[in-house]
Amino acid sequence: MKTVILTSCNNSVEAEFIRGNLANEGIESFVSNENYTSLFPNMNGAMGSGIQIFVNEADAERAIKIINGNDWSVHCTSCDSADVNQIVCKNLLKSALILIWSLFISGTSFGNVKAKYHCNACGADFEM
């Protein structure tokens, strides 16, 4: 059978959560790029990285309906509001210096692997 990419995930937990939901509905799936994404989490989205979930082509439409039925939106940890924005970079100079230093020392970039968010409802900043 032919397989298709259903979605890409940022981490193993998210991928296994989706695979569990699919398995509960009787849809077989498998993952790819799990090791690369786990070793280099700050490279997600670059050159097709991210943990990819594959399903059979015949099950793809049903699988899309299953994962679209879940609420994947980020909610504030303080007030549970969904009115949040991702903070891209507060201190660009500091981030650039850390990136250059880490590339020089270890040959790979270190970075903040947790996404930072700002809640527009209560003003809280939080990480996920």
N, C-alpha and C positions, 0 to 999 in steps of 0.2 A: 504494500500500500504506500501511496505517496503521503509524505508528511509536510506540514506547513508550520511556520512560526506563528504561534498564537500571540505572544507578547514577550517583552523583555522586562526583567526585574532588576532592582538595584542591589538586592541581597538575597541570601539563601532562605531566610525566614519568609520573605514575601513570596518567593518562588514555591516553596513547599506548602504555603498556605493556599495558593492558587491550585497547585497540583492536588491537594487534599480535597478542595471543593469539587474539582473535576472528577476525582476518583469516586466521591460520594454520589455523583450523578452517572457513574458508569463509563466515564470517558478516560481512556488510557492516554498518558502523556509522559514525556521525558524532558530532561533539561540538558542544556549545552552551555559551555563557557563558565561553569560554576567555579572551577578552580581559579581561572584567570581573574574573574571578578572578585573573588574572595581575597586573592593576593594583592590586587591593585584596585581597591574600591574607589579611589579618587579618579580613576580612568574610565568610569562608567560613561557610556555614550560615545566614547572615542573609538573609531574604527569598528563599529558594530559590536562593541563589548556590552556587557550586561548579561545576566543569566537569561537565556532564551528558553521559552517553553514551547515544545513542539507537540502537535496533536495530529491525528490522522485527518486527511483532507475531508473525509466524509463526516467527521465530527466537528469540524471547524466552526460552522455556523452556530451549532448548539452551544459549543464551548464559549464563543464570544458572548452569547446571551447570558450565560452563567456568570462570567467574570464582570460583565457590564451591570449585572443586577446587584453587585456588592458596592457598598459605599467606600470608595478609596480616598475620599477627600481627607485632608489633614484638618484636625480640630485642635483648638487651643487647649493646652493642658491645665490652664487656670479656670477658664469660664466655659469651655466646650463649644465655643463659637467656631463656625466654619469660615468666617471672614478673616482669613490669614493670608499673608504674603511671605514668600521666601526672601530672606535677606541674602543678597548675592555676595557682597563684600563690604564690611564696614571700614576696614583699614587696608586699602589697596597696597600701599608701600610695604607694610608689615608682611602681608601675604606674599608679595613678590620676593622679598628678601628671604623668607623661609623657603620658598620654592627653589630659588637659586642656590641657597646654602645646602639644602637637602640633595639636590641634583649633583652638586660638587662633591659632597661627602660620601654619599652612598650609591650614586648612580640611578637612583629612583626618587621620585618626588614624594615628600610627606605632605600631608594636608589634612584639613579638617574633614573627616569622612562623614560627619553628622551634618545634616542639613539644618540650617538655622531659620527660624520663622518669627514673624512679628504679628501679633493679634491686633487687628484694627478695632475690635470691640472694647478690649480692656487694656490694651497697650503693653501687654506682656511679651517678652522675647523668650523663646524656648527652642530646644534642639530635639530632633527626632532621628 
